[in-house]
Amino acid sequence: MAIVDDTFTPVIPPLHTDKDGAVRVGGTRVTLDTVIGAYQQGATPEEIALQYDVLQLADIYAVISYYLQHRPEVEEYLDKRNQEAEAIRQEIQNGTTPAAPFQGA
C-alpha cells in the first residue's frame, strides 16, 4: 500500500512575532514563553488549553512539537526574553524608566 504524497501537508507551527519581538501563539496574545513555560512545569496540552481558553488544543500540540524539534533555538529565544525581563525588573527597582523595545528602521 503506497501513501500518496498529496495526502499529507506539512503543518506550520501557529507562531508569529509581534511588533515588539514577542513570539505569540495562533492569533492570540498568548506568548510562546507562556505555553512552553507551562509545559516545562509539567502541564499537559489539555491543561494548558483549560488555562488559556483562547488557544486551540491542536495549536498547543503544534507549538510543543515545534519546541521539541527546535529546542536549542527556542531555549535561546526564551533565555533572551528572560534576560530582557530581568533588565526591566532591575530598572524598575532602581527607579528608572524601562527603555522602549527597539523597533528597527
Contacts in CASP RR format, 6 or more apart in sequence:
PFRMAT RR
TARGET T0000
AUTHOR 0000-0000-0000
METHOD contacts of the structure
MODEL  1
MAIVDDTFTPVIPPLHTDKDGAVRVGGTRVTLDTVIGAYQQGATPEEIAL
QYDVLQLADIYAVISYYLQHRPEVEEYLDKRNQEAEAIRQEIQNGTTPAA
PFQGA
11 62 0 8 1.000
13 62 0 8 1.000
13 63 0 8 1.000
13 65 0 8 1.000
13 66 0 8 1.000
14 25 0 8 1.000
14 26 0 8 1.000
14 27 0 8 1.000
14 56 0 8 1.000
14 59 0 8 1.000
14 62 0 8 1.000
14 63 0 8 1.000
15 23 0 8 1.000
15 24 0 8 1.000
15 25 0 8 1.000
15 26 0 8 1.000
15 32 0 8 1.000
15 63 0 8 1.000
15 66 0 8 1.000
16 23 0 8 1.000
16 24 0 8 1.000
16 26 0 8 1.000
16 27 0 8 1.000
17 23 0 8 1.000
17 24 0 8 1.000
18 24 0 8 1.000
19 103 0 8 1.000
20 101 0 8 1.000
21 101 0 8 1.000
22 31 0 8 1.000
22 32 0 8 1.000
22 33 0 8 1.000
22 81 0 8 1.000
23 31 0 8 1.000
23 32 0 8 1.000
23 33 0 8 1.000
23 77 0 8 1.000
24 30 0 8 1.000
24 31 0 8 1.000
24 32 0 8 1.000
25 31 0 8 1.000
25 32 0 8 1.000
25 34 0 8 1.000
25 35 0 8 1.000
25 55 0 8 1.000
25 59 0 8 1.000
25 60 0 8 1.000
25 63 0 8 1.000
26 55 0 8 1.000
26 56 0 8 1.000
26 59 0 8 1.000
28 52 0 8 1.000
28 54 0 8 1.000
28 55 0 8 1.000
29 54 0 8 1.000
30 52 0 8 1.000
30 54 0 8 1.000
30 55 0 8 1.000
32 63 0 8 1.000
32 67 0 8 1.000
32 74 0 8 1.000
32 77 0 8 1.000
32 78 0 8 1.000
33 78 0 8 1.000
33 81 0 8 1.000
34 52 0 8 1.000
35 48 0 8 1.000
35 52 0 8 1.000
35 55 0 8 1.000
35 60 0 8 1.000
35 63 0 8 1.000
35 64 0 8 1.000
36 63 0 8 1.000
36 64 0 8 1.000
36 67 0 8 1.000
36 74 0 8 1.000
36 78 0 8 1.000
38 47 0 8 1.000
38 48 0 8 1.000
38 51 0 8 1.000
39 45 0 8 1.000
39 48 0 8 1.000
39 64 0 8 1.000
39 67 0 8 1.000
43 51 0 8 1.000
45 57 0 8 1.000
45 60 0 8 1.000
45 61 0 8 1.000
45 64 0 8 1.000
46 57 0 8 1.000
48 55 0 8 1.000
48 60 0 8 1.000
49 55 0 8 1.000
49 56 0 8 1.000
49 57 0 8 1.000
49 60 0 8 1.000
66 74 0 8 1.000
67 74 0 8 1.000
87 98 0 8 1.000
88 98 0 8 1.000
91 97 0 8 1.000
91 98 0 8 1.000
91 99 0 8 1.000
92 98 0 8 1.000
END
